[in-house]
Amino acid sequence: MAFAALKLHPTLLKGVDSLGFAQPTPIQTEAIPHALEGRDLLACAATGSGKTAAFLLPILHRLIDKPRGTTRGLVLAPTRELALQIAADLRDLARYTGVTAAAVYGGVKMGPQEKAFRTGVDVIVATPGRLLDHFQYDYARLAGLEYLVLDEADRMLDMGFLPDIRRILRHVPKPEQTLFFSATMPPPIEKLTREILNRPAKVALQRKAAPAAGVKQLAYPVAASLKGALLVELLNSGGMEEALVFTRTKHRANRLAKLLNRKGITAERIHGNRSQTQRTKALAGFKRGDFRVLVATDIAARGIDVEALGHVVNFDVPNVAEDYIHRVGRTARAQLTGEAFTLVSPQEQEDFTKIERAVGSKIERAKLDGFAYDATAEAPLEVPRGERIRAMQKKRAQDRARAAAKKKKPGSSSTKSSDENSGESSRPRRRRYGKRRG
């Protein structure tokens, strides 16, 4: 089926064609006709299956001929990266339509975002927390809202945004149409759909969560202390031009990026402790090819969309299967192919077995020829949390001791005269009897 068969606006089809999209993905084929009819929609499909265009195209189709200057569409997304990506996708699809969009997210100044509300861009793509910040002010009433999208709803649940979503729904007028997209459908999300959707059309292309069909998955058993060395060897083996690498913690992401750069592999990192400017710059650099490796925590598992990304590496095994699926889903997007490698230490084997049960298949084990799996353990990539806390406590105690010692030095504020401490002038007193003779 071609996109033209979906009966989208000709101007919109021109934009689709300019992006090189020849045929809709299965989720687009199933979801777009229902959305064009104006029905509420409940869609469950794998990450990387084309869900973003599945909800953007129907909204754009209905906005093309409407007057500008009123915000009629609101898309909620769990992370800054995903909000930015959706807004960028919308602009690409709408390049010939005149429809406008703005991303609203935390970590940056609110002024430019306030301007988007006041001028009435057609679609606002927002993270829940920052949207609620704007809702404190009258300019963000969104009185003309007609279309509401909840994207990656299960991730918003995981991140604790469900109460924020309910607050948002109380603030905005009831939309004419609500489109609800999620990779999985846990019970709290099912309950939310019953509350906000009106006799929705249901599209469930994938009832059981699993990575996209085009992902080749391999597991590399390796000692935890040798993971860094194995990753370097995998990158140097000639089969990986670029890779998105996921770690368990922000600290490990920092340390791993430093290790790779020391080994001559250009790397940058992205996680919650980095500013929005740093995160945007790192992602843009990775897309341009400035860095071979982008090291990320799960904050980036949904929202990084790199065209034809060939490899994803789970440096650490995630604790839950859903995180594995969303990490792996960064490759083999839009029906392409890719490879996902997971480095599995003996301590992580139990979690990895749970992932295999969840996805319903045994993941092939692999070994890198020539790698010294019995090599002497390297220095740990991450200092254990307890040790880090003790080190911070020790440093604070030393800082307090130095500050106390400084106060006791002659001339310090604590050793000044009682006259000065009582509020008298600190200027030298004038002599009563003039200068001494001789």
N, C-alpha and C positions, 0 to 999 in steps of 0.2 A: 504494500500500500504506500502511495506517495502522500506527502503532507497536503497536497491539493484536495485529496479525497476527504479530508476532515472538514472541508468547507470553511476554512479560516479566511479572514479578510485578505484581499489580494495584496494590500500594502504590507501586511504582516508576513505573508508568504514570500514576498520579496526579501524581507529581512532574514527569514529562515534559509532561503536559498543562498544568500550572500555568505552565510556561515558554513555552507557546505553540507547542511543536513539534507540528505536525500529521502530517507524514510523514517517515520516515527518509530520509537521503541515500543515494545508491548504495553508498557504502562501508559504511554501517550495515546496509543491507539484505543485503549480501553477507557481512559479517563476523560479525554478531551470532549468527545461527543456528549457525555453526561453533563459536563461543566458548561458547554455551550448552550444546553437546554435550560440553564439556570438552576439546576438541581444542586442541593448540597451533596457533598462527595466525601466518602470515607475510603481512603486508598492505603493499602499496605503492600509495599514492594521493597525489594532489596536496595540498599544504598548504591548509587552509581547507575541506576536503571533509567535515569532521565526524568525523575519526579519534578525537578524544578521547572522544566519547560511544560510539563503536564499541567501545572497550575498557572503558570505565567501566560501561556498562549491564550487560553480562554478569557482571562481577565483583560489582556491587551485587546483582544478581538472586540470586547464589549465597551472598551474605553475609547477606541479610536475616534468615533464620531461624537463623543460627548464634549461639552465645553471644558476648556482648561480652567485652572484656578481653584479647583476644589479637590481635596484629597478623598478619593473614593475607594482606594484599596489599601489594606494593611496586611503585611506579611510578618508573622512572628517567627523568629529563629533563635536557637539556643545560644549561639556564639557570635562574637564580632566577625570572625572570619567568614562564617556562613552568611551573615547578613550582608557583608560586603560582596561576597560572591553572587548572591541572588540579585542584588542591585546591579552588579555588572552584567549578569546574564540578561536581566530585563532591558538594560540600555542597548545591548547588542541586538536582541530580538526586536526592539521597538525603534531601531535606528531610522526608519522611514515613516514613522507614524506620528511623531510629535508628542507621544506620551512620555511623561517625565517621572523620575524616581529619585529617592534619597534614602541613604542608609542612616539609621539612628542607633548608636551603640555607645557604650561607656569607654572611658580611657582617653577621651578627647574633649575639647571645649564644647559647650552646649550652644554657643552663639550661632554657628552656621546651621546647626540642626533646627534651632528656633526659626531661622529664616525659611527653612523648607516648610515648616508648619504654616507660617504666616502667608507665604506665597501660594500655598496649596498645591504642592507637587501631586501628581496623580496617584502615585503609590509610595507609601512609606514602608521600608523594610527595617524592622526594629528588633532589638533584644528586649526582653521583658523589663529588666531592671532600669535601663535608661529610659524606656518609654514611660514608666511610672514616674521617673524624675520630671519629665516634661508635663505629665498630667497634673502636676501641682499648679500649673498656670493656665489661664483662660485661653491662650492662643492654641492650645493642644486639645481642643474639645473633639475634633474629628466629627463634627455634626453631620457631614455629608457622606459618611462611610457607607459603602454599598457591598464591598467584597472583603471577606476576611479569610486569611490562610494561616493555618498552624502547620509549620513544617518541622519535621524531626520531633514530633510531639513526645516520643518516648525518651529522647535525649533531654528534653526540657524537664521531664519527670525526674530523670536521673540526677539532674543538676539542682533539683529543689525548686523549680520555677512554677510548680502547679498552683500554689497560692497566689503568685503574681499574675498568672494567667486568669484566674478567677476574678481578681481585682480589675484587670484590664477589661474583661467582659462586662463587668458591672459599670465601667466608666463609659464605654462606647455605645452608641445606639445599636440596636439589633440589626445586623447586616442583612441585605437581601439574599446573600449567598455565602455559605461557609464551606471552605475546602480544607479537609483534614488529612494530612499525610504523615505516615509513620512507618518506620522499618519493622517495628514489632508492635504488638498490641497487648501490653500487660493490663491487668484488671483495673488499675486506677485510670488508665487512658480510655479503656472501654467505657467506664462510668462517665467520664467527661464527654465522650462522643454522644452518649444518650442524652446528656443534658443540653448540648448546644446544637446538635444537628437535627434538621427537620426532614424526616423520611429520606435519608440519604441514599444515593446510588452507592453500591459497594463494589470496590475493585480490590481483590485479594489475589494477586498473581503469585504470592509466595506466603503460604500460611506458616511454614516453618522457616525460621531465620537461617540464612546460609549465605556465604559469599557468592558473588556473581559467577556465572558459569565459566567466564573467560579467565579466571584466576587459577594459575598453577600454584599449589601450596606445597611447601617443603618445610620440614622441621629438622633442625640441626642440633642434636644432643651435644652439649659441651659444658665443661665446668664453668661455674659462674665467674671465676677469676680469669678465664681465658676468652670471655665473650668479646672484649675489645679487640684482642689479637685476631680472632676469627673474623670479625666484621671487616677489619682492615684487609685481611687476605681475600675475603669474598669480593671486596671492592676492587682489589688489585688483580683479580683473576681474569679480568677482561670481559666478563659477562654482564656487568652492571655499569651503565653509563651514568645513571643518577639513581638516588634512592631517598625515600622518605622513611626515616627511622624513628620508631616510637620507644620511649623509655617510660619507666614507672613514675619517676619523680622529676621535679624541676632541677634538683641538684644533680641528678644523674645526667640529665640532658646537657647541662653546662659542662660537666666533666667529660662527657663523651665527645662533645663538639671540640673541646680543647685537645683531646687525644687525637682525633682525626686530623686536625690542623697540624699538630706536631708531626704526624706521619705523612704530611704532604698531600692530604686529601681535603680540599676546600669544603668547609662545613659552616653552617649557621644554625642557630636554635630558635625555637619559638615555644613560649609557655606563658603561664599566667603572671609571672613576676616581671615580664618584659613589658615595656610601655607599648601602647598601640602603634606608635610611630616605628618602634623597633620591630614589632611583629609584622607590620605591613611591609617594611623595607626588606626583612628577611624572606618573606614569601615572594615578593616581587623579584628579588635577586635569584631565588631558586628557580622561578619560572623562566627567567631570562637565561639561566645557565651559568650565572656567576658563581654558584656553589654546586658541587656535585651532590652534596648531602644536606638535607634539612632534618635536624633532630627535633622531635616534638614530643610533648606530652599529649594526653588524650583530649586536651582542649582543641587540638587540631584535627582530631579524627573525623569530625564532620565540619566541613567548611573549606578544606583545602581541595581545590579542583585544579589539577595540573594536567594540561592536555597530554594525552598519550604517556602518562607516567608509567614507566616500565616495572619498577620494583618498590615494594614496601617491605620493610624489615621490622619485625617485632624483636627489638633488642631484649625487652623484658616481656614475659608472658602476662597478658592482662588477667585480672582477677575474674572477670565475667565474660561469657561468650559474646554478648552483644558488643562489648568494646572490641573484641577480636574482629567481629564481622565489619564494624565500621572502620577500623584501621585498614583492614584488607581491602575494603571497598574504595579506597583512594586510588587503586589501580584497576585496570580492566573496566573502565567506565565507558558508557555509551557503546556497549557491545564490542569494545576492543579487548585485547588480551594483556595479561601482565603476570608477574610472579610475586608471591608473598613468602618470605622466609621468616621463620621463627626460631630464635636461639633459645633452646630449652635446657636449663640446668637441672640436675637431679632434684633440687629443692622445689622446682616449678612443675615437675612432672604431673603431680596430682591435679593442679589447675588446668594443665594442658589436656589431660584426659577428659576433664569435664567439658572443655571446649569441643573436643572431638565428639562427645556424646550429643552435645547441643546441636552441632551442625550435621550430625547424622552420618559421619564418614571418618574413616581412619586416615590421618594425614601422613603422607609418605615421609620416611626418615631418610636423611642424606648425610654424607660425609664429604668434606672437601679434601681431595687428594693432595698429599704432601703437607697437610697441616699437622703440627706437633700437638696432638690432643693430650699427650702425657707430659707436656712441658711444665717447668716449674711455675707455680702460681705467680701471677703478677700482683702488683699492689692493687688493692680493691679500688674499683671505680668510685664507690661511694662510701664515705665514712659512716658507720652505723649511727642511727639517730641518737641513741643514748650517748655515744661519744661526742657527737656534735653539740648536744645540749650541755654536757659537762664542760666542754671547751668554751662555750659561750658564757657559762656561769663563771668559769675561772677568769676569763678575760674581763668580765664586768667587775669581779672582785678586785682584780688588779687595777682597773681604772679608778674604782672608788678609793683604793689605797693611795694611788698616786695623787688623786685630787685632795685627799686629806693631808698628805705630806706637804703638798704645795701650799696649803693654807697655813701651815705651821712655820714656814720659812720667814726669816726677818724681812720686814717690809710688806708682808702680805696683809690682806684686809683683816685677818684674825688677830694680828699682833700689833695693830695700830694703837695709839694712846687712848686712854679712857676718855680724854677730852674730845678726841676726834669721834670716838664711838658715841659719845653723848650728844653729838650734833654740832660741836664748835668748829670753827674754821680750821682747815688743815694748813693754812698759810703760816710761815714762820712768824713768831711774835716779834714785835718791834722792841729793841732794847730801850730800857727806861733811862739809862744814864749816858747815852751817846757812845762815841767810839772810845776805846781804851787808848791811853797814851802809850807812845813807844811802840 
